[in-house]
Amino acid sequence: MKSPIILLLACLPFSMSCAMERSDRAVPQAPATQVATTKPYVEESAKTDNGTTQQQISLSDADKAQTTAAAADRKIIRNADITIEVASPSDVQHRVTSIAELHGGFVVTSESKQRENNDPARRTLDFKLVVRVPSNQFGVAFDEIKGLAGNTPEEHVASQDVTEDFIDLEARIKTQKALEVQFLEIMRQAKEVEDALEVQRQIAEVRNEIEKLEGRKRFLENRSSLSTITVNIQAPKPAIVVTSTGFGHSLREAVSDSIGMASDMVLFFARFLILMVPIGVFVILPSGLVIRYVVRRARRMRLAHALATPTAE
């Protein structure tokens, strides 16, 4: 037969989850008759020694105040990605850093890359900065960074409302902490080693879940309290010159191509001769001398053999 404490441990998480679901479904609603009979102004009376004073409070003002308070408590993650073209990317990089620090932010990463060009004088550096600023300074900082640009080829702003996720995490953390308190109370009442070990295992699982939920909560708080702006800084790209067309232009291109081909042929023969000089000196000349020596020696041997042999009469 199982211990009553183990059975209690098995039923406790189920009861806590049911209680959490009931609390989520329980949304307070005002009675319909009260809403229908509410006047534009509510009178509040307060009795004093001299008499009774009345104060009128506008319901619309109260609703606006509640809406403002709710908007202030919302958790919104804001991200922006902007590409700007400026005459001096290195100077603008320092100005972007100053803007971020001026609004209470900081630079997360800063990268630079040289743009390739055949002309070394036209090689420029492109920068990529990732800055983070407080959420309430996001719009001002973004507008100031955008104002540094002579041209903005690309711009992207995105927002994500995570208020519902944040509230859900807080509720789940509260539930898990209440469950942990109940497990600790059960552990104090445990008398057997097996029951104590089972309760300790349940407490470890609950604490692990609490750490995960709190980590997710801290992540949402960090992302919503600090907005991220990615700034790509680059120099203006050179304009492409469109050449005119016609017979004269085609003729000039043909002459230019023929001159280029002739120069390429001259360079080819010059390189060929330069390449053949060492080959002729170190390969062809020694080989020719050896072949000549072998041929002359063979002729002498045939001549000597012919003189040594008597002629028949």
Order of alpha helices (4+ residues) and beta strands (2+ residues): alpha-alpha-beta-beta-alpha-beta-alpha-beta-beta-alpha-beta-alpha-alpha-beta-alpha-alpha
